[in-house]
Amino acid sequence: MPINELQATRKPPKSQIGALLWIKENLFSTWMNGILTALSFYLLYISVPPLLDWLLISANFSFGTIDFFGFNIQFSDEMATNSDCERGGACWPFIYEKFDMFIYGFYPREELWRPNVVFALTALLFVAVKLTKNLKHKNRILVSLLTAYPIASYFLLLGGFGILPIVETYKLGGLMLTLIIAGVGIIISFPIGILLALGRQSELSTVRFFSVMYIEFIRAVPLITILFMASNVLPLFFDAGITMDKLMRALIAITLFQAAYMAEVVRGGLQAIPKGQYEAADAIGLSYYQKNILIVLPQALKISIPNIVGSSISLFKDTTLVLIIGLMDFLAVVTAAAADKEWLGRHLEGYIFVAMVLWVMLYTMSRYSKKLELRFNTENKN
């Protein structure tokens, strides 16, 4: 073979590439990791097969005939009852039987089209945000949509004005109530938290003092205490003839509670901004409001996206505490449905259903936050 002729390159050993390399480096890199990996596989071996058997193999899927958007889908001759689910597996007909209750709570069944329209408007709002991001007047369009959406949702859910029948707030429940409380708490607490964070860093001692006092007081008190105070103490500040709805009191309590935590999240972003950004804004003659709106806050909020989403997810899970003041959220409605004498002992299926729905929603929030991080990451862009 001529000296200048290149020899064919040999492929690297299989143990140094692909799946084998990943297994070696991540599962068996040391003898301790090897033992832990073997123990983990053993635990999966003894737990996963029985779980799959209970969830799927031995489970009862006798839903009868289901009307799905006008199409009749027949799963079995008739829907199973609790007495038919005695094979030791899950009884999923319980979820189908109580599905409306889980989603809408005690909302009038003849008016379910109203919350369904609200759900559809929510989906369309996200689609509109996606489609309008490249339009010339996107900010005006988004402000108009965000202003009209809560008004339309309030009118559809609660009715009134002589157009739609009035639905009392105590009939709201289930997943719908959880979404309302979490959504209102997150959205309204966000601007309040920004103001508190700016107030905590303000050069005005009075503003800084009251901001610090509010944030530290709220963060030192559990949410359950804030809810009790809103339910029992807040009405004392109003005249005898004025009554405040229980749901409204809960929304106020959760919003004020979340605002304190949101303020600390935003403050962390503000402190992460280099001092030179403030000095540059002052050097070009920007006012205090222009400096914060145009220079400081966009960078601080970009940095704070992971913590903002994490705080929002925590609030979403804390909505289960509203049960202590008499509001039937998603988990509370499932617990109440499992107490039905016709479906006694089926609470486990309900809790699994709650866990699956909340996991999907919260995981979606987490993944969306990662997309936002990549979208607003300008460090490596030319």
N, C-alpha and C positions, 0 to 999 in steps of 0.2 A: 504494500500500500504506500503510495507517495506520502512524503512527510506533510505536504501542504494540504492534503485531502482531509477534511474534517470527518472525524468518526461520528457515527450516529449516537446521539445522546441516549443514555439509558434512563428508563423511568425510575423514579424514586421508589424505595420499598413501600409496600402497601401499609405497613405499620406507621409510616411517616406522613401519610396523607389521608384525607377524607374522614370517614366515620371512625375508623380505628384510632386515628390520632386524637380525635375529639374525645373518644371514650377513655383513652389512656390519660389524657391531660386533665379531664374533668371528673372522671369517676374513679380512676385507679392510680392517681398520681403519687400517692403515698400508701403505706400499709393501713393507716387509719382511715383514709378515704375509701380504700377497698372494703374494709369491714363495714363502714357506714353504708356504702352502696349495697353490699350484700344484705344487710339488715333492712334497708329500705325496700329492696325487691321482695324480701320475705314478707314484710308487712303488707305490701301491695298484693302479694299472692294470697294471703289469708283474708284480706278485706274486700278486694275488688270483686271477685266472683260472687260472694253472697250478696253484695250490694247490687250488682247487675241482675242477679236472680230476683231480688225483691222489686227493683225498679221496672224491669222489662219482662223477664222470662215467666215468672209466676204472677205477674201483675194482671189486673182485670182491666180490659179495654172495651168493655161492652157499653158503648155509648148510645146504642139504639140508632135512630135516624137523626142526623144533624142537618139543620137548615143553614147552609153556608152561602150567604149572599144570593139567596133564591134557589140554590142548588141543593137538592136533598142527597146527602151522603149517608149510606146505610153501613154501619159498623156491625150491627147485630140485630136480632129480631126485636129486642127491647132493652132499655137501659137497665144496668145492674143496680141493685139496691145494696145496702150495707150488709144484709144477710147473705148476699151472693158472693161477697168478697171475703171468703174464709179460707182461702188457699195459702195464706201466709204471705202473699204479695201485696203490692200497693193497689189501692182502689181508686183509680183515676177518674171514674165516673163522679166521684165526690167533687172533684175540681170542676168538672163540666156543669154539674148541678148547681153549684154555688158561684159560678164564674161571674155572673152579673153582680152579685153581692160583693165579691172580691174587688172588682174594678170600680163599681159606682157606689158602693155602700148602700144606703137606704134611699137613693134617688128614685123618684117615681118612675116605674117601669115604662109607662106610656110616654114619658118625656126623655127617654134615653138618647134620642136623636140629638138633643142639645149638647150634652158633653161629647158625643161623637163628632159633632161639628167643630167643637173647640179643639179636640185632638187633631182633626184634619187641618184646622187653621194653624195649629202649632207646627205641624209638618210643613205646611206651605210657607210658613215664616222662615224656617231654616232653608228651604229651597230658594226663597226670594233673596235671602242674604247671600247665598252662593251665586245666584245669577246676576245680582246687581253690583258685584264687587268691581266690575270693569266699566260701569256706566259713568257718565260725566257727573250727574247729580245724585250719585249713590248715597251721599250723606243725608240729603233731604228726603230721599225715598225711604231710607232706613229709619230715620226719625219719625216720619209719618206712619210707617208700619208699626214701629214699637209703641207709638202713642195710641193708635187705633186698636191694636191687638188686645190689651188689657180691658179696654172699655167694651169691646165686642164680647170678650170672654165673660166678663162680669154680667152683662146683659143676658147672654145665652144661659149661663148656669143658674142665675138667681131670678131672672125674669123681671116682671114689673112693667111700669109705664103703660099699663092697659093693653099691652101687646101679647106678652107671654105670661102664663100662670106663674105666680110667685112660688119659689121653692125655698123653704127655710134652710138655714145653714146647718142645722143639726141633722139634716138628711144627707148632707155630703159626707162621704166616707170612702174607705177602701183606698185603692191606688190613686184614684182621682184626688182625694184629700191630701195624700202624701205629696203628690206632684204640686198641688196648689201651695201648700205650706213651704215646701222646699224651694219652689220657684220664686215665690214672693220674698222669702227670706234672703235668698242669694242675690236676687236682682236689686232689691231696695237697699240691702246692707252694703252693697258694693260702693255706691257713691258716698254713703255716710262714712264708710271706713276710710275712703280717700280723704275726705275732709278732716276726719280725726287724725289721720297720719300726718297731714300737712299742719294741723293745729299743734300736734305734739312737737314738731320741729320748728314751729313759729318763733320769731324773735320777740313777739308780744308775750310777756310773762303771764298775763291773765288767761289768754287763749291757751297757752301751753299748759298752765296749771290745771284748768278744767278738763282739757283733753286727756292729760295723764291720769287725773283722778277718775274720770269715767272709764277709761280703758282698764286701769288696774282694778277698779272695783268690780266691773263686770267679769273680768277674767278670773277673779278670786272667788266667784260665786257659781255654783253648779247651775246648769240650765233648768233643772227640775225646780230649784228655788225661784228662779225668775218666772217660771210658768205659774207657780203657786201665787206669787205676788201679783202677777198680771190678772189672775183669775179672781183673787179675793181682796187684794188691796187696791188695785187700780180703780174699781168702781166707787171707792170711797171719795175719790177726788172730784166726782161729778155730783150734780144736784140730784135730789131724790127722784125727780121725774125723768131723768136721763138714764137710759140703759145702753150698755155697749154689748154687742154680740160677742159670744164666747169665742168664736173663730177669730174675730177681729182682735180680741185681747191676746190670743195665742200668736197671731201674726206680728203684733207689735212687740211682744216679748222676744220672740225668736229673731226678729229683725234687729232689735237693739243688742241682743246677745251676740249675734253673728257679726255685727258691725265692729265690735271691739276686737275680735279676732282678725277680721279683715284689715283693720287699721294696722295691726302689728305685722301682717303679711306685707302690706304696701310699704310700711316704714322700713322693713328689711330691704325692699327694692330701692327705696330712696337712699339709704345709707350705702348701697353698693355702687352708686353712681360716682365716678371720679369727681373730685372737687373742681377740676378744671372745667367741667361742663357748666357748673354754676358761674364760675368766673367768666367764661366765654359769653354766657348769656347776659351777664351784667355789663361786659365790655362793649357789646353791640347795642346797648341801651334798651333792652327789653324790660318791660314792667314786671312786677311780681307775678301777675296772672299770666302774662305771655310767657314768661320763663318756665312756669310750671306746666302750662297746658301744651306748649309747643316743644319744649326741650326736656324737661325733667320727667314728667309723668309718663310719656310714651316709653322712655327707656326703663323706668322703674317698673311699670306694669309688664313689660316684656320679660324682665328678669323674674318677676313674681308669678308668672303663669303657673308653674308647677305647684307652688304653695297655695295659690288662689284656688286651683282645682282641688287640691287636697283638703283645704278647709271647706269647700263646697260639698265634697263627698262626705265629710264628717257631719255636716249639718243635715244632709240627706238622711243619714242613718239615725241621727238624733231625733228626727220627727216622730219616732215611735213613742217618745216621752209625752206626747200630747194626750195619751190615754188617761193620764192622771188627772186631767181637768175635764174629762168626759167627751173627748173627741175620738172618733173611731177611725184611726188610720188603717193602713193596709194590714199590718200585723194584727191589730186589735180585731178587725173584722174577720180575719181568718180564724183567730182564736174563738170568737163568738160563734162562727159557723160550725166549728168542730164540736161545740156544745149542743148542737141540735140532736135531739134524742134519736132521730132516724139515722144519724151518721156518727154516733158515738165511737170514739177510738180512732178517728181518722184525722187527728190533728197533725200527725207526722207528714202526711201527704200535703196538707196545707202549708206547713212550714217549709217544705222542700220547694213548693211552688213559689212562695215568697222569696226564698233565697235565690232561685233561678232568675226570677224577674228582676230583682234588685241587682243581682250580679251583672246581668246583661246591660242594664241602664248605667250602672256605675263604671263598668269596664268601658262602655262606649264613651263616657265622659273622660276617662283617663286617656284613651287612645286619641280622642279629639284634641286634648290638651297637648299631646306630643306633636300633632300636626300643626297646632298653632305655634309651638316652639320653633319648628322648622320653618314655618312661613315667615315669622318675624325675626329669624336669626339673620342678622346682617353682618356678622363679624367676618365671614369668609366670602362675602359677595363682592364682586368688583363694582 
